[in-house]
Amino acid sequence: MKELELKYGCTPNQKPSRIFMEGDKELPITVLSGRPGYINFMDALNGWQLVKELKKATGLPAAASFKHVSPAGAAVGLPLDDVLKKIYWVDDMGELSPLASAYARARGADRMSSFGDFISLSDVCDSSTARIIKREVSDGVIAPGYEPEALEILKSKKNGNYNVIQIDPDYEPAAIERKQIFGVTFEQGHNNLEINKELLQDIVTEKRELTEQAKADLMISLITLKYTQSNSVCYVKDGQAIGIGAGQQSRVHCTRLAGNKADNWYLRQAPQVLDLPFADGIRRADRDNAIDVYIGEDCMDVLADGRWEKTFKVKPPVFTREEKRAWLDTMTGVSLGSDAFFPFGDNIDRAYKSGVRYVAQPGGSVRDDQVIETCNQYGMVMAFTGIRLFHH
């Protein structure tokens, strides 16, 4: 198949729409179920590149959760402890495969942003992963293959209309890529930059030791940024992105946005959040929304009389600002990557508040010395990679 007609483009008024290959080449994808749209394919093809590179860099199965051409989450298949199983709503699913653990992490780190995601999987989708996908609100999935039972589970989702795409794992794109904006054609070489531990050798801070876990997390951060709309930064801990700040014009706003997401991920693990007395029968999405409000500044939106009764069996106490700060102060060992240099030390100030101890960024700012000194004040380790990862 050389082309596939789509229902419409980015919006319903953008017709006609299709994906196609030039010359005599065949499309590297097969639609096994559903009718994926224009943005679905943009998410799928960006996400597939991300998880393929994560698998190559770490040797572990990988998953990504995409929304509007940026990842809401990305992770590799490390086992989940009991707390993570609970906050990701998979504590009732028994033992998970490594691929299922990867998707639980990718989906679970920022469940608000992952609602209605497009999923990318590095490995053949197994039934363990398919069962998680079946009960989440999602637009579709792309993978290099599907076990028969997994495919049947996925095909039953959305009354048989769930989007399931299979991609040729050996497909490689042309060396030159093109796109049009306002009728003008742009051309550039495909970004074949390989992200590996070699990029982390130029340590510029007084503290110089990168643990093996920090190296792995920094690689995960940088690979995630390679497929995130710029400007972007990414916080990673223990094999998964916990906060992604995408598409901001100001880098410190990226750092704040991603830091707030990382904070929310950790606050969800606080005992008073884990023990919230939800009413019987409340839906998963409503639980996610209630938790997000409860740990935020507007908690009375869910705790006010006449409102809490719809969500909880008994009214929970307010999670005070002081209590939240005390809990967040126990978070440490977080890694942070940036797709371009940090122009000021304020990015480091903000990152430290979310447990960051390891940083990878290109360097090259006229204020590099200020950024390095700020890292030194906090005892951080920072590597200059010398490479930018802009993505548009």
Beta strands, then each sheet from edge to edge (+ up, - down):
strand 1: 3-6
strand 2: 17-20
strand 3: 29-33
strand 4: 62-67
strand 5: 70-76
strand 6: 117-121
strand 7: 138-143
strand 8: 163-167
strand 9: 176-181
strand 10: 184-189
strand 11: 232-237
strand 12: 240-246
strand 13: 334-338
strand 14: 356-361
strand 15: 381-384
sheet 1: 1+ 2-
sheet 2: 3+ 8- 7- 6- 4+ 5-
sheet 3: 9+ 10-
sheet 4: 12+ 11- 13+ 14+ 15+
end
